[in-house]
Amino acid sequence: MDSTDNSTPGPAPDVKMELNREALRSLYEAGGWATFLAILGFIMMGFLLIAGIFMGAIFSNLPNSEALPFPAELFTVFYLLIAVVYFFPIYYLFKFANLARSGIQQRDSSRLSSSIQYLKSHYKFVGILTIVGIAMYLLFILLFVALGMGKMLGDTMNA
């Protein structure tokens, strides 16, 4: 393969591309669905914030709240932390949707370019979050296996 082959995808300096009518229509429609999903995401984030505010109070007022292995206020911190993490991909999706639709309507290529950058940020954030989630699952699995093995060894030694 020739080293001057520019067919590989990736950043290329000063490359001008044009989108046909069907691509613009699809991108405009994707922006509409992205707006819908972003609005639902903001609503769900609001529910998380409300739940976070009340969960600590609810769990601390339960009759057996002292039996919890951790302070009840930790529920509030957990829900608020999830809401903060959830904000960024939803915000990026919302910005993509608005800029894509307005860029196409106004025939503004700089807005359309910015919208694609927000879409990239959205997927990058979701991808990193997925990797962190998978790593945490693996860590918990290893932890539970280790605890289970320790329990089994402890039970055989005490028998």
N, C-alpha and C positions, 0 to 999 in steps of 0.2 A: 504494500500500500504506500502510495506517495505521501510524503510528509506535508505537502502543500494541499492535501485534500481537505476542503472546508465543509464536507458533508456531515461531519459529526456535530450533534447538537451541543450547545453551550454558548457562552457569551462570545459574541463576535463584534469587533469594533465597527461602528458606523454601518450596520446592515439595515437597510430599509425594507420592510415587508408590508404587504397590503393584505387586508382581509376581505374576502368576498362577502356578498350579501348574506349567504347562508351562515357563514361563520359569525358575522355580526349579529344576526338574528338569534343564533344559538347562545352567544355570549350575553345578549340582552336578556334572553329568557332565563339563563343561569343566574344572572343578577337578580331577577325577580324572585327566584326560588331561594337564593342566598339571603335576600331581604327577609323573606318569610321565616327562614331558619334562624336568622340572627335575632329577629323580634321574639321568636319563641325562646331562644337562648337567654335573652335579657329577662323575659318573664320568669323562666326557670331560675335564673340567678337571683331575682327578687324573692322567689319562694325560698331559696337557700338562705338568703339573708334573714328573712322573717323566721325561718325554722331555727337558724343559728341563734337569733336573739332569744327565742323562747325555749329552746331545748335545754339549756343550762338551768333555767328556772324550773322547768317541768321536772327534770330528773332530780334536782336538789330538793324538791318538795315531795317526792315519793316517800312512802312510809319506810322503805328499806334502802334509802339512798346512801346510808353509811356502808352498806354492803357492797357498793360499787368498788371495783379495784382501783379507781382513779377518781379525781374530783369531777363532779357533775358539770362544772364550768368548762371542762375540756371539750364537751360536746359543742358548746358555743364556739370555741376557738377552731375546732375541726370544721364545722359548717362554714364559718366565715373564711377560713383558709381555702376551702374548696371553691367558694364563690369568687374569691380573688383570682385564683388560678383559672377558673372558668371564664372570667371576664376577657382575658386577652384574645383567645381564639374567636370569641364571639365578636369582639370589637373589630378584629381584622376582617372577619367575614362581612360585617356590616359596612365597613369602609370599602371593601372590594365591590359589594353590591351597588352602593351609591355611586361610586366613581365609574364603574363599568356602564351603568345605565345612563348616567349624565354624559359620559364621554362619547357614547354611541349616539345619543340624542343630539348632542351639540357638535358632533364630528370633531372632537378634541382628542388628538392622539396622545397628548401628555397626560390627560386624565385617564385614558384607557391604559396607558403604560403604568401609571401609579396604581390603578386597580389591580393589575396583574402582580405588582409587587406586594400589595396587601394579601392577595390570594396566596402568593408564595410564603409570606410570613405566617398566614393561617395554617397552611399545611406543614410548614417547618415546626411550628409550635405543637401541633397535634402529633406530628411524628416523634418529636422529642418526648412529649408526654406519654406516648404509647411505649417508647423504649423504657422510660422510667417505670411505668406501670408493670411491664413484663419483668423488669429486674426486681421490682418489689414482690411480685408473685413468686418468682424463683427464690428470693430470699426467705419469704414466709414458708414456702414448701420445705426448703432446707432446714429452717428453724424448727418447724413442726416435726420433721423426720428426726432431727437431732434430739428434740425433747422426748419424742416417742421412744427412741432407742435408749435414751438415758433412763426413762421410766421403766422400760422393760429390763434393763440391766439392774436397776435398783431393786425391782421386784424379785428378780432371780437371786440376788445376793441376800435379800432379807428373808428368803424362804428357807 
